[in-house]
Amino acid sequence: MPIVLITGSAGLIGSESVRWFADRGFTVVGIDNNMREHFFGPEASTEWNRIRLLNDYGDRYIHYGVDIRDAEAVGRIFLTYGADIDVIIHTAAQPSHDWAARDPHTDFTVNANGTLVLLEHARRTCPHAVFIFCSTNKVYGDNPNRLPLIEEERRWEIEETHAYRGGIDETMSIDHCKHSLFGVSKVAADALVQEYGRYFGMKTAVFRGGCLTGPGHSGAELHGFLSYLMKCAMTGTPYTVYGYKGKQVRDNIHSHDLVNAFFHFYRNPRVAEVYNVGGGRFSNCSMLEAIGLCEDITGKKMDWTYAESNRIGDHVWWISDVRKLKSHYPEWDLTYTVRDILEEIFTHNTGRWL
């Protein structure tokens, strides 16, 4: 059976990918050195997930606690498995706007240089392999904030006649805007993945995600919107809403639905493809709506406050147009609504958080 190599394998999307492929008989090689704990503190550690994966899958899951910036160590892993590596799923990242501004060098080297290390080893060792990169809608910077938005009672919405009413597609420019330093490092990685596809003919894909979520998320204040929100709702931890009157809109995609999209691409790959991927019109909410759902599911009032200043590079309104992905892979579809996601986060984490 071919080898699946997954970076960030103990994180949300990485661990979902491990389970998806291991459950289908693949041997999975995971790379994860728990940098999430370094970024966001002990509460964001993914160690619990790494242990669970090893317990659940035994020798079907092989773990390496390696930093993706370490070209020599990563190279040894690639040489160990060589041409047996059939697909690389790259989810490892520094994922926060705010953290990137504290340490731009680490942010850029993890997101951009780490991606280059993986691409180059893949090109030299297993150029036939499918390379899937977990990018972000933050590559579009604050361009979405220039859209004509209408203020409603509990959310911002786009004008009904606008071309992006069904969601923002891949034609939106990533240029001439403020990205945040995190957005810039992901732009660099995003462009590298595309270029290795076009220049070297590799089967690469960039998935520009909105809010990625699910029960496997180690949510923290600076990253992991729905997971951290539900954690605060369950534990009574104070939560702060930043800017836009709490009406900012995000689409939310469950990790299962995203990895299913990865799998469809793996089975029928293309060269240098780019997809916007998120919950779309099927699964989205404003901050106020998400708070209401958490209170309804937990039966508790949340302790939340409002801060007028929004986070730099944050979007007022983002809903992904997934029609391009659907047109290429018509059998793929979204299955989890926001309520479904929050209910599952609540159920799966009751023992861990309470």
C-alpha positions as CSV (number, residue, x, y, z in Angstrom):
1,M,0.0,0.0,0.0
2,P,1.4,3.5,-0.9
3,I,2.6,5.9,1.8
4,V,0.8,9.0,2.8
5,L,3.0,11.7,4.3
6,I,1.1,14.3,6.5
7,T,2.6,17.4,8.1
8,G,0.9,18.8,11.2
9,S,-0.4,15.3,11.7
10,A,-1.5,15.9,15.3
11,G,-3.4,19.1,14.4
12,L,-7.0,19.4,13.3
13,I,-6.7,18.8,9.6
14,G,-3.6,16.7,9.9
15,S,-5.2,14.2,12.3
16,E,-8.4,14.0,10.3
17,S,-6.2,13.2,7.3
18,V,-4.4,10.5,9.3
19,R,-7.6,8.9,10.3
20,W,-9.1,9.1,6.8
21,F,-6.2,7.4,5.0
22,A,-5.4,4.9,7.8
23,D,-9.0,3.8,7.9
24,R,-8.7,3.0,4.2
25,G,-5.7,0.8,4.7
26,F,-2.9,3.3,3.9
27,T,0.3,3.5,6.0
28,V,0.6,7.1,7.2
29,V,3.8,8.9,8.1
30,G,3.2,11.9,10.2
31,I,5.4,14.9,10.9
32,D,4.5,17.1,13.9
33,N,6.7,18.6,16.6
34,N,3.8,20.2,18.5
35,M,4.7,23.8,17.6
36,R,1.1,24.7,18.4
37,E,2.0,24.6,22.1
38,H,4.9,27.0,21.4
39,F,2.6,29.4,19.5
40,F,-0.4,29.4,21.9
41,G,0.6,27.8,25.2
42,P,-0.1,24.4,26.9
43,E,-3.9,24.6,26.4
44,A,-3.2,24.4,22.6
45,S,-0.9,21.4,22.8
46,T,-1.6,18.6,20.3
47,E,0.1,16.0,22.3
48,W,-3.2,14.4,23.3
49,N,-4.1,13.9,19.7
50,R,-0.7,12.4,18.8
51,I,-1.1,9.8,21.6
52,R,-4.6,9.0,20.5
53,L,-3.5,8.4,16.9
54,L,-0.7,6.1,18.0
55,N,-3.1,4.2,20.3
56,D,-5.8,3.9,17.6
57,Y,-3.6,2.9,14.6
58,G,-0.5,1.2,15.9
59,D,2.0,0.5,13.1
60,R,-0.3,2.0,10.5
61,Y,0.7,5.4,11.8
62,I,4.5,6.3,12.0
63,H,5.2,9.6,13.8
64,Y,8.2,11.9,13.5
65,G,8.6,14.9,15.9
66,V,10.5,16.9,13.3
67,D,10.4,20.6,12.5
68,I,9.5,21.1,8.8
69,R,12.2,23.8,8.5
70,D,14.9,21.2,9.2
71,A,15.8,20.3,5.6
72,E,18.2,17.6,6.7
73,A,15.8,15.8,9.0
74,V,12.9,16.1,6.6
75,G,15.2,14.8,3.8
76,R,15.9,11.7,5.8
77,I,12.2,11.0,6.1
78,F,11.7,11.3,2.4
79,L,14.7,9.1,1.6
80,T,13.4,6.4,4.1
81,Y,10.1,6.0,2.1
82,G,11.3,7.3,-1.3
83,A,9.1,6.5,-4.3
84,D,6.5,4.7,-2.1
85,I,5.3,8.2,-1.0
86,D,2.1,8.6,-3.1
87,V,0.6,11.7,-1.5
88,I,1.8,14.6,0.7
89,I,-0.7,16.5,2.7
90,H,0.9,19.7,4.1
91,T,-1.1,21.2,6.9
92,A,1.7,22.3,9.3
93,A,1.7,26.1,9.8
94,Q,1.8,29.1,12.1
95,P,-1.9,30.0,11.7
96,S,-2.4,33.3,13.6
97,H,-2.5,36.9,12.5
98,D,-1.6,38.2,16.0
99,W,1.2,35.7,16.7
100,A,2.8,36.4,13.3
101,A,3.2,40.1,14.3
102,R,5.0,39.1,17.5
103,D,7.6,37.0,15.7
104,P,7.6,37.6,11.9
105,H,10.7,35.5,11.3
106,T,9.4,32.3,12.9
107,D,6.0,32.8,11.1
108,F,7.6,33.2,7.7
109,T,10.2,30.4,8.1
110,V,7.5,27.9,9.2
111,N,4.9,28.8,6.6
112,A,7.1,29.7,3.6
113,N,10.5,28.1,4.1
114,G,9.0,24.9,5.6
115,T,6.8,24.6,2.5
116,L,9.8,25.0,0.2
117,V,11.7,22.3,2.1
118,L,8.8,19.9,1.5
119,L,8.3,20.7,-2.1
120,E,11.9,20.4,-3.0
121,H,12.3,17.0,-1.2
122,A,9.1,15.8,-3.0
123,R,10.5,17.0,-6.4
124,R,13.8,15.2,-5.8
125,T,12.4,12.0,-4.1
126,C,8.9,11.3,-5.3
127,P,8.0,13.8,-8.1
128,H,5.0,11.6,-9.0
129,A,3.4,12.2,-5.6
130,V,0.3,14.3,-5.2
131,F,1.1,17.4,-3.2
132,I,-1.9,19.0,-1.3
133,F,-1.4,22.3,0.5
134,C,-3.7,23.6,3.2
135,S,-3.7,27.4,2.4
136,T,-6.0,30.1,3.7
137,N,-8.5,32.7,2.5
138,K,-6.1,35.3,4.2
139,V,-4.1,35.2,0.9
140,Y,-6.8,37.6,-0.3
141,G,-5.8,40.1,2.4
142,D,-8.4,42.7,3.2
143,N,-9.8,42.8,-0.4
144,P,-13.0,41.1,0.8
145,N,-13.6,44.1,3.0
146,R,-14.1,46.3,0.0
147,L,-17.2,44.4,-1.0
148,P,-20.6,46.2,-0.8
149,L,-21.9,45.0,2.5
150,I,-25.3,45.6,4.2
151,E,-25.7,45.6,8.0
152,E,-28.5,43.3,9.2
153,E,-29.6,42.7,12.7
154,R,-27.2,39.9,13.6
155,R,-24.8,39.9,10.6
156,W,-23.2,41.6,7.7
157,E,-24.4,40.5,4.3
158,I,-23.4,41.2,0.7
159,E,-25.8,42.9,-1.8
160,E,-28.2,40.3,-3.3
161,T,-27.2,41.3,-6.9
162,H,-23.5,41.1,-6.4
163,A,-21.4,38.4,-8.3
164,Y,-20.1,37.1,-5.0
165,R,-23.6,36.6,-3.4
166,G,-23.0,32.9,-3.5
167,G,-19.5,33.2,-2.2
168,I,-16.1,34.5,-3.1
169,D,-14.4,32.6,-5.9
170,E,-10.8,32.2,-7.0
171,T,-10.8,35.2,-9.3
172,M,-10.5,37.7,-6.4
173,S,-7.1,39.4,-6.5
174,I,-4.5,38.6,-3.8
175,D,-2.7,41.9,-4.7
176,H,-2.7,45.5,-3.6
177,C,-4.1,45.0,-0.1
178,K,-3.2,44.5,3.6
179,H,-2.7,40.8,4.4
180,S,-1.2,40.7,7.9
181,L,2.2,39.2,8.2
182,F,0.6,35.7,8.5
183,G,-1.3,36.3,5.2
184,V,2.0,37.2,3.5
185,S,3.8,34.1,4.6
186,K,0.9,32.0,3.4
187,V,0.8,33.8,0.1
188,A,4.5,32.9,-0.4
189,A,3.8,29.2,0.4
190,D,0.6,29.3,-1.8
191,A,2.5,30.6,-4.8
192,L,5.4,28.1,-4.3
193,V,3.0,25.2,-4.4
194,Q,1.4,26.5,-7.6
195,E,4.8,27.2,-9.2
196,Y,6.2,23.7,-8.5
197,G,3.1,22.4,-10.2
198,R,3.5,24.7,-13.3
199,Y,7.3,24.7,-13.5
200,F,8.0,21.1,-12.7
201,G,4.7,19.5,-13.8
202,M,4.0,18.2,-10.3
203,K,0.4,17.3,-9.3
204,T,-0.1,20.1,-6.7
205,A,-3.3,21.6,-5.2
206,V,-3.8,24.7,-3.1
207,F,-7.0,24.6,-0.9
208,R,-7.7,28.1,0.4
209,G,-9.8,27.5,3.5
210,G,-12.1,29.7,5.5
211,C,-12.6,28.6,9.1
212,L,-11.5,25.0,9.4
213,T,-13.0,23.3,12.4
214,G,-14.1,20.1,14.1
215,P,-13.8,18.1,17.4
216,G,-10.0,17.4,16.9
217,H,-9.1,21.1,17.2
218,S,-7.0,22.3,20.1
219,G,-8.7,25.7,20.0
220,A,-6.9,28.7,21.6
221,E,-7.8,32.4,21.8
222,L,-5.6,33.3,18.8
223,H,-6.7,30.5,16.6
224,G,-9.6,28.0,16.4
225,F,-12.7,30.1,16.3
226,L,-15.6,27.6,16.9
227,S,-13.5,25.2,19.0
228,Y,-12.3,28.0,21.4
229,L,-15.8,29.6,21.5
230,M,-17.4,26.4,22.5
231,K,-14.7,25.7,25.1
232,C,-15.4,29.1,26.6
233,A,-19.1,28.4,26.6
234,M,-18.7,25.1,28.3
235,T,-16.2,26.2,31.0
236,G,-17.4,29.8,31.6
237,T,-14.2,31.3,30.4
238,P,-14.6,35.0,29.3
239,Y,-14.6,35.5,25.6
240,T,-13.8,38.8,23.7
241,V,-15.4,39.7,20.3
242,Y,-13.1,42.0,18.3
243,G,-14.7,44.6,16.1
244,Y,-17.4,44.8,13.4
245,K,-20.2,44.9,16.0
246,G,-19.9,41.1,16.4
247,K,-21.6,40.7,13.0
248,Q,-18.6,39.5,11.1
249,V,-19.5,36.4,9.0
250,R,-17.3,33.3,8.5
251,D,-18.1,30.1,6.7
252,N,-17.1,27.0,8.6
253,I,-16.0,23.7,7.1
254,H,-15.7,20.5,9.2
255,S,-12.4,18.7,9.0
256,H,-14.1,15.6,7.6
257,D,-15.5,17.5,4.6
258,L,-12.2,19.2,3.9
259,V,-10.2,15.9,4.0
260,N,-12.9,14.3,1.8
261,A,-12.1,17.0,-0.8
262,F,-8.4,16.2,-0.5
263,F,-9.2,12.6,-1.1
264,H,-11.1,13.4,-4.2
265,F,-8.2,15.4,-5.6
266,Y,-5.8,12.6,-4.7
267,R,-7.8,10.1,-6.7
268,N,-8.0,12.4,-9.8
269,P,-5.2,15.0,-9.5
270,R,-4.5,18.0,-11.6
271,V,-1.5,20.3,-12.0
272,A,-1.2,23.6,-10.0
273,E,-4.9,23.8,-9.1
274,V,-6.3,26.3,-6.7
275,Y,-9.6,26.0,-4.8
276,N,-11.5,28.2,-2.4
277,V,-13.0,25.8,0.1
278,G,-15.2,26.4,3.1
279,G,-18.7,25.9,4.4
280,G,-20.1,28.2,1.7
281,R,-23.7,29.2,1.9
282,F,-24.4,25.8,3.5
283,S,-22.4,26.4,6.7
284,N,-21.7,29.9,7.9
285,C,-22.5,32.2,10.8
286,S,-21.7,35.6,12.4
287,M,-20.0,35.9,15.8
288,L,-23.4,36.8,17.4
289,E,-25.1,33.8,15.7
290,A,-22.3,31.5,16.9
291,I,-22.6,32.7,20.5
292,G,-26.3,32.1,20.3
293,L,-25.8,28.6,19.1
294,C,-23.2,27.8,21.8
295,E,-25.6,29.1,24.5
296,D,-28.4,27.0,23.1
297,I,-26.3,23.8,22.9
298,T,-24.7,24.2,26.4
299,G,-27.7,25.7,28.1
300,K,-25.5,28.4,29.6
301,K,-25.2,32.1,29.0
302,M,-21.7,33.0,27.7
303,D,-19.5,35.5,29.5
304,W,-18.5,37.7,26.6
305,T,-17.4,41.3,26.0
306,Y,-16.9,43.5,23.0
307,A,-13.7,45.3,21.9
308,E,-14.2,48.0,19.3
309,S,-10.8,47.3,17.5
310,N,-10.9,44.5,15.0
311,R,-7.8,42.3,14.4
312,I,-5.5,43.5,11.6
313,G,-6.3,41.7,8.3
314,D,-9.5,40.3,9.6
315,H,-12.4,39.9,7.3
316,V,-15.8,41.5,7.8
317,W,-17.6,38.9,5.6
318,W,-16.2,35.7,4.1
319,I,-18.2,33.0,2.4
320,S,-16.4,30.7,0.0
321,D,-17.7,29.9,-3.4
322,V,-17.0,26.1,-3.7
323,R,-18.5,25.7,-7.2
324,K,-15.1,25.3,-8.9
325,L,-14.2,22.4,-6.6
326,K,-17.7,20.9,-7.1
327,S,-17.4,21.2,-10.9
328,H,-14.1,19.2,-10.8
329,Y,-15.3,16.7,-8.2
330,P,-19.1,16.5,-8.4
331,E,-19.3,13.6,-6.0
332,W,-17.8,15.8,-3.2
333,D,-20.2,17.8,-1.0
334,L,-20.5,19.5,2.3
335,T,-22.3,17.5,5.1
336,Y,-21.9,19.5,8.3
337,T,-23.7,22.7,9.2
338,V,-22.5,25.1,11.9
339,R,-24.9,23.6,14.4
340,D,-23.7,20.1,13.5
341,I,-20.1,21.2,14.1
342,L,-20.7,22.9,17.4
343,E,-22.8,20.0,18.7
344,E,-20.0,17.5,17.8
345,I,-17.3,19.7,19.4
346,F,-19.5,19.9,22.6
347,T,-20.1,16.1,22.7
348,H,-16.6,15.0,21.9
349,N,-14.8,17.4,24.3
350,T,-17.1,17.2,27.4
351,G,-14.7,14.8,29.1
352,R,-11.6,16.8,28.2
353,W,-12.8,20.3,29.0
354,L,-15.1,19.6,31.9
